[in-house]
């Protein structure tokens, strides 16, 4: 089979959710045409789907070595690094993606989540705020900003955010749990109101 045929078939497999077969086809295509950055990128995506983030990172690195213009690779490599627990490098990847496209909501949201893990709450709030300017009706982002604000003891602001999240998505139980917790904190200590 020609590399283009293998590549096309791998994309069909990915669309069908057969990431293992897609990775096999991409590996065969890479053996024939080893300088194709997109094939490494797609195999890295398969690695993420198959829960092999270390292999995915290796493929993303190869893709970037060949074509630094593949800026979306930074978002996915950041995600893979999160899965391995390498939060500082994940944040650096999301920052690199944002240099290329400052309005990349996924990069802002993911970096904000990483900043929470790194206990850099002000940066997390800033990223979630910027993301909400791009996607104002995304309930999960309001919730994540509420979590970061809670870690800064800004309970009233957090309450506003999580209440907005609950209005946008009334079926997510996490939102009500945080609302109840915040109501108790605000009631216990009026300085937080």
Residue pairs with C-beta under 8 A, 6 or more apart in sequence:
1 9
1 28
2 32
3 29
3 32
3 33
3 36
3 39
6 25
6 26
6 28
6 29
6 32
7 25
7 26
7 29
7 36
7 38
7 39
7 42
9 25
10 21
10 22
10 23
10 25
10 26
10 29
10 42
11 22
11 42
13 19
13 21
13 22
13 25
14 22
14 42
14 45
14 46
19 45
19 46
19 49
19 50
20 46
20 50
22 42
22 43
22 46
23 43
23 46
23 47
23 50
26 39
26 42
26 43
26 46
27 43
29 36
29 39
30 36
30 39
30 40
30 43
33 39
35 66
36 66
37 62
37 63
37 64
37 66
37 67
37 70
38 63
38 67
38 70
40 59
40 60
40 62
40 63
40 66
41 59
41 60
41 63
41 70
41 72
41 73
41 76
43 59
44 55
44 56
44 57
44 58
44 59
44 60
44 63
44 73
44 76
44 77
44 80
45 56
45 76
46 56
47 53
47 55
47 56
47 59
47 80
48 56
48 76
48 79
48 80
48 83
51 83
53 80
53 81
53 83
53 84
54 80
54 84
56 76
56 77
56 80
57 77
57 80
57 81
57 84
60 73
60 76
60 77
60 80
61 77
63 70
63 73
64 70
64 73
64 74
64 77
71 96
71 97
71 100
71 101
72 97
74 93
74 94
74 96
74 97
74 100
74 107
75 93
75 94
75 97
75 104
75 106
75 107
75 110
77 93
78 89
78 90
78 91
78 92
78 93
78 94
78 97
78 107
78 110
78 111
78 114
79 90
79 110
81 87
81 89
81 90
81 93
82 90
82 110
82 113
82 114
87 114
87 117
87 118
88 118
90 110
90 111
90 114
91 111
91 114
91 115
91 118
94 107
94 108
94 110
94 111
94 114
95 111
97 104
97 107
98 104
98 107
98 108
98 111
101 107
103 134
105 131
105 134
105 135
105 138
108 127
108 128
108 130
108 131
108 134
109 127
109 128
109 131
109 138
109 140
109 141
109 144
111 123
111 127
112 123
112 124
112 125
112 126
112 127
112 128
112 131
112 141
112 144
112 145
112 148
113 124
113 144
115 121
115 123
115 124
115 127
115 148
116 124
116 144
116 147
116 148
116 151
119 151
121 148
121 149
121 151
121 152
122 152
124 144
124 145
124 148
125 145
125 148
125 149
125 152
128 141
128 142
128 144
128 145
128 148
129 145
131 138
131 141
132 138
132 141
132 142
132 145
135 141
137 168
138 168
139 164
139 165
139 166
139 168
139 169
139 172
139 175
140 165
140 169
140 172
142 161
142 162
142 164
142 165
142 168
143 161
143 162
143 165
143 172
143 174
143 175
143 178
145 158
145 161
146 157
146 158
146 159
146 161
146 162
146 165
146 178
146 182
147 158
147 178
149 155
149 157
149 158
149 161
150 158
150 178
150 182
153 192
155 182
155 185
155 186
155 192
155 193
156 186
156 192
156 193
158 178
158 182
159 179
159 182
159 183
159 186
162 175
162 178
162 179
162 182
163 179
165 172
165 175
166 172
166 175
166 176
166 179
169 175
185 192
186 192
186 193
